[in-house]
């Protein structure tokens, strides 16, 4: 299993997805995202999946029974910091033995956590029955706690990930205690303007280090944004794991996801998925049945589909809607973060063909990113090396985006020390 898979038992439906069988060929077995680039934990057993579209959103959820009782006397509230979807965040002084330190506390309602325990965990079912699950929140607080709990136990945890210090429960609330990052959001840095390339490179390298650590542990973040990156002593802290998923099966097959999670500015184009099971597409000339390709689907989707048996190159035929893989979507979101830091504006409102800014980017035959810069009237803020990296990370086809470990080896980061 992927490291961290012990948080929640696998339901019968998801267990069925783990039986051994032959897997259909997919582009994940080719190019950047094939063997040699994806680093599955060596302890993972060799099992295959029947259908990678069957996911388990409860994979990282932890049980409330494991939370320690709150010793409220050891906490002194300093101030309320902000309001969150799942709970408000406060600054507290926390006395542990003879040591007192300032920490952040997110207070989560116990009733809301209990309601999460029996919700649907197959994302494809939720997506294709959206009206039935309209009240289901994309943010999952039990998943966030589970991921943070797992990360806190790792001796080599990346310093650029927000660290959990404890999880406690009283009568009405669960207290999620983390280190306090008082430098604010990286979004505020972008909004202030006048950031030099040297500082942008440092932030980009740190965000990639954080994301690379997650990806090596089979964790797809799915909500990377400047708003979810805090600063502590000038260094980044990637946070907010409420939309995180286990990215791969135990055999290393990328699992597929379907909902439009995260923020629209940062969301990759393949994350906009039609609700149909199959669509008509023209098979590329060098394709074969079973290939997963990026396709333009009516009215304005650029989504991944799997060519059905009998697909003929150059001819129209049916293809299965295939959702998206979490890790390439994270890479895309990271690139958008760097773009906004550099140019103080988003590259587009949403990566959809119906959006004129993204359509301009998509329709450029050469130098897409440079053309986008000129489209917004921005100067040459970044070096050719930086633009080269962002161009790769913002590839429309997710299978052409370099994974995080390859990004970190880019010449732009020459001389950076981990």
C-alpha positions as CSV (number, residue, x, y, z in Angstrom):
1,X,0.0,0.0,0.0
2,X,1.0,3.7,-0.3
3,X,2.7,5.0,2.8
4,X,0.0,6.5,5.0
5,X,-2.7,4.1,3.8
6,X,-3.4,2.8,7.3
7,X,-5.7,5.7,8.3
8,X,-8.9,4.1,7.3
9,X,-10.1,0.6,6.4
10,X,-10.9,0.0,2.7
11,X,-14.6,-0.6,2.1
12,X,-15.7,-3.7,0.2
13,X,-16.3,-1.8,-3.0
14,X,-12.7,-0.4,-2.9
15,X,-11.3,-3.7,-1.9
16,X,-12.8,-5.1,-5.1
17,X,-10.8,-2.6,-7.0
18,X,-7.5,-4.1,-5.7
19,X,-7.8,-7.6,-7.1
20,X,-5.1,-8.6,-9.5
21,X,-5.9,-8.3,-13.2
22,X,-4.4,-7.0,-16.4
23,X,-4.5,-3.3,-16.7
24,X,-5.3,-1.3,-19.8
25,X,-2.4,0.7,-21.3
26,X,-2.5,4.4,-20.3
27,X,-0.2,7.3,-21.1
28,X,0.8,7.2,-17.4
29,X,3.0,4.4,-18.4
30,X,4.7,6.6,-21.0
31,X,6.9,9.7,-20.8
32,X,7.3,11.7,-17.7
33,X,4.8,9.9,-15.5
34,X,5.9,6.4,-16.4
35,X,8.2,4.0,-14.5
36,X,11.5,5.7,-13.5
37,X,9.9,9.0,-12.7
38,X,7.1,8.0,-10.3
39,X,8.8,6.8,-7.1
40,X,6.4,4.3,-5.4
41,X,7.5,3.2,-1.9
42,X,9.6,0.1,-2.2
43,X,7.5,-1.6,0.4
44,X,4.3,-1.5,-1.7
45,X,3.0,-5.0,-2.6
46,X,2.4,-5.8,-6.3
47,X,-1.3,-5.7,-6.7
48,X,-3.3,-4.3,-9.7
49,X,-6.6,-2.5,-10.0
50,X,-9.7,-3.4,-12.0
51,X,-10.7,0.2,-12.5
52,X,-8.6,3.2,-11.4
53,X,-11.7,5.4,-11.6
54,X,-12.8,3.9,-8.3
55,X,-11.3,6.1,-5.6
56,X,-11.6,6.2,-1.8
57,X,-12.0,9.7,-0.4
58,X,-11.9,8.2,3.0
59,X,-8.4,6.8,2.6
60,X,-6.7,9.3,4.9
61,X,-9.6,9.9,7.3
62,X,-8.7,9.2,11.0
63,X,-11.1,8.1,13.7
64,X,-12.3,10.6,16.3
65,X,-11.8,7.9,18.9
66,X,-8.0,8.4,18.5
67,X,-8.1,12.1,19.6
68,X,-6.8,12.9,23.1
69,X,-8.9,14.8,25.6
70,X,-8.3,18.5,25.7
71,X,-6.5,20.0,28.7
72,X,-8.0,23.5,28.3
73,X,-6.0,24.9,31.2
74,X,-2.8,24.6,29.2
75,X,-4.1,26.9,26.4
76,X,-4.6,30.7,26.6
77,X,-6.3,32.4,23.7
78,X,-4.4,35.4,22.2
79,X,-6.7,36.3,19.3
80,X,-8.9,35.0,16.5
81,X,-6.9,34.9,13.3
82,X,-9.4,34.0,10.5
83,X,-12.5,32.1,9.6
84,X,-12.3,28.8,7.7
85,X,-14.8,26.6,5.9
86,X,-14.5,23.8,8.5
87,X,-13.7,26.0,11.5
88,X,-12.2,29.3,12.8
89,X,-8.5,29.6,13.4
90,X,-7.1,31.2,16.6
91,X,-3.7,32.1,18.0
92,X,-3.1,30.5,21.4
93,X,-0.3,30.3,23.9
94,X,0.3,26.7,24.8
95,X,2.0,25.7,28.0
96,X,3.7,22.3,27.9
97,X,5.7,21.5,31.0
98,X,8.0,24.5,31.6
99,X,7.8,25.7,27.9
100,X,5.2,28.0,26.5
101,X,4.9,28.8,22.8
102,X,2.5,30.4,20.4
103,X,0.5,28.0,18.2
104,X,-2.4,28.0,15.7
105,X,-5.6,26.2,16.6
106,X,-8.3,25.3,14.2
107,X,-11.5,24.5,16.1
108,X,-13.7,22.0,14.2
109,X,-17.2,21.1,15.2
110,X,-17.5,17.6,16.4
111,X,-20.9,17.2,14.9
112,X,-19.6,18.1,11.5
113,X,-16.8,15.5,11.8
114,X,-19.2,12.8,12.8
115,X,-21.4,13.5,9.8
116,X,-18.3,13.0,7.5
117,X,-17.9,9.4,8.7
118,X,-20.8,8.0,6.7
119,X,-20.5,10.0,3.5
120,X,-19.9,8.6,0.0
121,X,-16.2,8.1,-0.7
122,X,-16.1,7.2,-4.4
123,X,-15.6,10.5,-6.1
124,X,-16.9,9.3,-9.5
125,X,-20.2,8.4,-7.9
126,X,-20.4,11.8,-6.3
127,X,-19.6,13.5,-9.6
128,X,-22.0,11.6,-11.8
129,X,-24.8,12.1,-9.2
130,X,-24.1,15.7,-8.4
131,X,-27.7,16.6,-7.6
132,X,-27.8,13.9,-5.0
133,X,-24.6,15.1,-3.3
134,X,-25.1,18.8,-3.8
135,X,-24.7,19.5,0.0
136,X,-21.4,17.5,0.2
137,X,-18.5,19.8,0.9
138,X,-15.3,19.3,-1.0
139,X,-13.3,20.1,2.2
140,X,-12.9,17.0,4.4
141,X,-11.6,17.9,7.9
142,X,-11.0,14.3,8.9
143,X,-8.8,13.9,5.8
144,X,-6.9,17.0,6.7
145,X,-6.3,15.7,10.3
146,X,-5.3,12.3,8.9
147,X,-2.8,13.6,6.5
148,X,-1.3,16.0,9.1
149,X,-1.1,13.2,11.6
150,X,0.7,11.0,9.1
151,X,3.2,13.7,8.1
152,X,3.9,14.6,11.8
153,X,5.1,11.0,12.4
154,X,7.7,11.2,9.6
155,X,11.2,11.8,10.7
156,X,12.2,13.3,7.3
157,X,9.1,15.4,6.9
158,X,9.7,18.4,4.6
159,X,10.2,21.6,6.6
160,X,8.1,23.3,4.0
161,X,4.9,21.5,5.1
162,X,2.9,22.9,7.9
163,X,3.5,20.7,11.0
164,X,0.8,19.5,13.3
165,X,1.6,19.5,17.0
166,X,-1.5,17.8,18.4
167,X,-5.1,16.9,18.0
168,X,-7.5,17.2,21.0
169,X,-11.2,17.0,21.7
170,X,-13.6,18.6,24.1
171,X,-17.4,18.3,24.3
172,X,-18.2,20.4,21.2
173,X,-15.0,21.0,19.3
174,X,-11.9,19.2,18.0
175,X,-8.8,21.3,18.4
176,X,-6.3,20.9,15.5
177,X,-3.0,22.4,16.8
178,X,-0.3,23.4,14.4
179,X,2.9,25.5,14.3
180,X,2.1,29.2,14.0
181,X,3.2,30.8,10.7
182,X,2.9,34.5,11.4
183,X,4.3,35.7,8.0
184,X,0.9,35.6,6.4
185,X,-0.2,34.1,3.1
186,X,2.1,34.0,0.1
187,X,-0.8,35.6,-1.8
188,X,-0.2,38.8,0.2
189,X,3.4,38.8,-1.0
190,X,2.2,38.5,-4.6
191,X,-0.3,41.3,-4.0
192,X,2.4,43.6,-2.6
193,X,4.3,43.4,-5.9
194,X,7.9,44.1,-6.7
195,X,9.2,40.6,-6.0
196,X,12.6,39.9,-7.6
197,X,13.3,36.7,-9.5
198,X,15.7,35.5,-6.9
199,X,13.0,35.5,-4.2
200,X,10.4,34.0,-6.6
201,X,12.8,31.2,-7.3
202,X,13.3,30.5,-3.6
203,X,9.6,30.3,-3.0
204,X,9.1,28.1,-6.1
205,X,11.8,25.7,-5.0
206,X,10.4,25.5,-1.5
207,X,6.8,24.8,-2.8
208,X,8.2,22.2,-5.1
209,X,10.1,20.5,-2.3
210,X,6.9,20.4,-0.2
211,X,4.8,19.0,-3.0
212,X,7.5,16.5,-4.0
213,X,7.5,15.1,-0.5
214,X,3.7,14.7,-0.6
215,X,3.9,13.0,-4.0
216,X,6.6,10.6,-2.9
217,X,4.2,9.5,-0.2
218,X,1.2,9.0,-2.6
219,X,-0.5,12.2,-1.4
220,X,-2.1,14.5,-4.0
221,X,-2.9,17.9,-2.5
222,X,-5.5,19.1,-5.0
223,X,-5.8,22.6,-3.5
224,X,-2.4,24.2,-4.0
225,X,-2.7,28.0,-4.1
226,X,-0.9,31.1,-2.8
227,X,-3.7,31.3,-0.3
228,X,-2.8,27.9,1.1
229,X,0.9,28.7,1.5
230,X,1.9,30.5,4.7
231,X,5.3,32.0,5.6
232,X,7.2,31.2,8.8
233,X,10.6,32.9,9.3
234,X,10.6,33.8,5.6
235,X,10.1,30.2,4.4
236,X,6.9,28.6,3.0
237,X,4.6,26.2,4.8
238,X,2.1,24.4,2.5
239,X,-1.1,23.7,4.3
240,X,-4.8,22.8,4.0
241,X,-5.1,19.1,3.2
242,X,-8.9,18.9,3.2
243,X,-9.1,17.9,-0.4
244,X,-6.1,15.6,-0.4
245,X,-6.3,12.0,-1.8
246,X,-4.2,8.9,-2.1
247,X,-2.9,9.4,-5.6
248,X,-1.9,5.8,-6.5
249,X,-3.1,2.2,-6.0
250,X,-0.8,-0.2,-4.2
251,X,0.6,-1.3,-7.5
252,X,1.5,2.2,-8.6
253,X,-1.4,2.8,-10.9
254,X,-2.5,6.5,-10.8
255,X,-6.1,6.7,-9.5
256,X,-8.6,8.9,-11.3
257,X,-10.6,11.8,-9.8
258,X,-13.6,13.7,-11.0
259,X,-14.6,16.8,-8.9
260,X,-13.7,20.4,-9.5
261,X,-11.8,20.9,-6.3
262,X,-9.4,23.7,-5.5
263,X,-9.7,27.3,-6.7
264,X,-10.5,28.0,-10.3
265,X,-7.4,30.2,-10.9
266,X,-5.1,27.3,-10.2
267,X,-7.2,24.3,-11.4
268,X,-5.8,22.4,-14.3
269,X,-7.9,22.0,-17.5
270,X,-8.4,18.3,-17.2
271,X,-10.1,18.8,-13.8
272,X,-13.3,20.0,-15.6
273,X,-14.9,16.6,-16.2
274,X,-18.2,16.0,-18.0
275,X,-20.8,14.0,-16.1
276,X,-21.4,11.6,-18.9
277,X,-19.8,8.1,-18.9
278,X,-18.7,8.2,-22.5
279,X,-18.3,10.7,-25.3
280,X,-17.5,10.7,-29.0
281,X,-13.9,11.7,-29.9
282,X,-11.6,11.4,-32.9
283,X,-8.8,9.0,-32.1
284,X,-5.3,10.6,-32.7
285,X,-3.3,9.1,-35.6
286,X,-0.8,7.3,-33.5
287,X,-3.2,6.1,-30.8
288,X,-4.5,2.7,-30.0
289,X,-7.4,1.2,-28.0
290,X,-6.9,1.7,-24.2
291,X,-4.9,4.9,-24.6
292,X,-5.8,7.8,-22.3
293,X,-5.7,11.1,-24.3
294,X,-6.6,14.7,-23.7
295,X,-9.6,15.6,-25.9
296,X,-11.8,18.6,-26.7
297,X,-15.3,17.6,-25.7
298,X,-18.5,19.6,-26.3
299,X,-19.1,22.2,-25.2
300,X,-15.9,23.5,-23.7
301,X,-14.1,20.6,-22.0
302,X,-10.5,19.7,-22.4
303,X,-10.6,16.4,-20.5
304,X,-8.9,13.0,-20.4
305,X,-10.7,10.1,-22.1
306,X,-9.8,6.4,-22.6
307,X,-10.2,5.1,-26.1
308,X,-12.5,2.1,-26.2
309,X,-11.8,-1.3,-27.8
310,X,-12.2,-0.9,-31.6
311,X,-10.9,2.6,-31.7
312,X,-9.4,3.4,-35.1
313,X,-6.8,6.2,-35.5
314,X,-8.1,9.2,-37.3
315,X,-11.8,8.1,-36.9
316,X,-14.5,9.1,-34.6
317,X,-15.6,6.7,-31.9
318,X,-16.6,6.3,-28.3
319,X,-14.3,6.9,-25.4
320,X,-14.7,6.6,-21.7
321,X,-14.5,9.7,-19.5
322,X,-11.4,9.0,-17.5
323,X,-11.3,11.8,-14.9
324,X,-7.8,13.1,-14.0
325,X,-4.7,12.1,-12.0
326,X,-4.0,14.2,-8.9
327,X,-0.3,14.7,-9.2
328,X,0.0,16.4,-12.6
329,X,-2.9,18.7,-11.5
330,X,-0.7,19.7,-8.5
331,X,2.2,20.6,-10.8
332,X,-0.1,22.8,-12.9
333,X,-1.3,24.6,-9.8
334,X,2.2,25.2,-8.6
335,X,3.1,26.8,-11.9
336,X,0.1,29.2,-11.6
337,X,1.4,30.2,-8.2
338,X,4.8,31.1,-9.7
339,X,3.1,33.0,-12.5
340,X,1.0,35.1,-10.1
341,X,4.1,35.8,-7.9
342,X,6.0,37.0,-11.0
343,X,3.3,39.0,-12.8
344,X,0.8,40.0,-10.0
345,X,-2.1,38.6,-11.9
346,X,-3.7,35.2,-12.6
347,X,-3.0,33.6,-16.0
348,X,-6.7,33.1,-16.5
349,X,-9.9,33.0,-14.5
350,X,-10.4,29.3,-15.2
351,X,-8.5,26.9,-17.5
352,X,-11.5,26.3,-19.8
353,X,-11.9,27.1,-23.5
354,X,-14.9,29.3,-22.6
355,X,-12.5,31.6,-20.8
356,X,-11.0,34.1,-23.3
357,X,-7.7,34.3,-21.5
358,X,-7.2,30.5,-21.4
359,X,-8.5,30.2,-24.9
360,X,-5.8,32.6,-26.0
361,X,-3.2,30.5,-24.3
362,X,-4.5,27.3,-25.7
363,X,-4.7,28.6,-29.3
364,X,-1.1,29.9,-29.4
365,X,1.0,27.6,-31.5
366,X,4.4,28.8,-30.2
367,X,5.7,30.4,-27.0
368,X,2.3,30.1,-25.3
369,X,3.5,31.5,-21.9
370,X,5.4,34.4,-23.4
371,X,2.4,35.3,-25.5
372,X,0.2,35.2,-22.4
373,X,2.7,37.6,-20.7
374,X,2.4,40.0,-23.6
375,X,-1.4,39.6,-23.6
376,X,-1.5,41.0,-20.1
377,X,1.0,43.7,-21.0
378,X,3.6,42.4,-18.6
379,X,7.4,42.9,-18.9
380,X,10.1,40.2,-19.1
381,X,10.2,39.7,-15.3
382,X,11.5,36.1,-15.5
383,X,14.6,34.7,-17.1
384,X,14.4,32.3,-20.1
385,X,15.2,29.4,-17.7
386,X,12.3,30.3,-15.4
387,X,9.9,30.6,-18.4
388,X,11.1,27.3,-19.7
389,X,10.2,25.5,-16.5
390,X,6.8,27.2,-16.2
391,X,6.1,26.3,-19.9
392,X,6.6,22.6,-19.1
393,X,4.5,22.7,-15.9
394,X,1.6,24.5,-17.7
395,X,1.4,22.0,-20.5
396,X,-2.3,21.5,-21.4
397,X,-1.8,17.7,-21.7
398,X,-1.1,16.5,-18.1
399,X,1.0,13.6,-19.4
400,X,3.5,16.1,-20.8
401,X,4.0,18.0,-17.5
402,X,7.2,17.1,-15.6
403,X,6.7,15.7,-12.1
404,X,8.0,17.5,-9.1
405,X,11.3,15.7,-8.9
406,X,12.1,16.5,-12.5
407,X,11.1,20.2,-11.9
408,X,13.5,20.4,-9.1
409,X,16.3,19.3,-11.4
410,X,15.6,22.1,-13.9
411,X,18.6,24.4,-14.6
412,X,16.7,27.3,-13.1
413,X,17.3,25.8,-9.7
414,X,21.1,25.3,-10.3
415,X,23.0,25.8,-7.1
416,X,19.9,25.4,-4.8
417,X,20.7,23.1,-1.8
418,X,18.0,21.0,-0.2
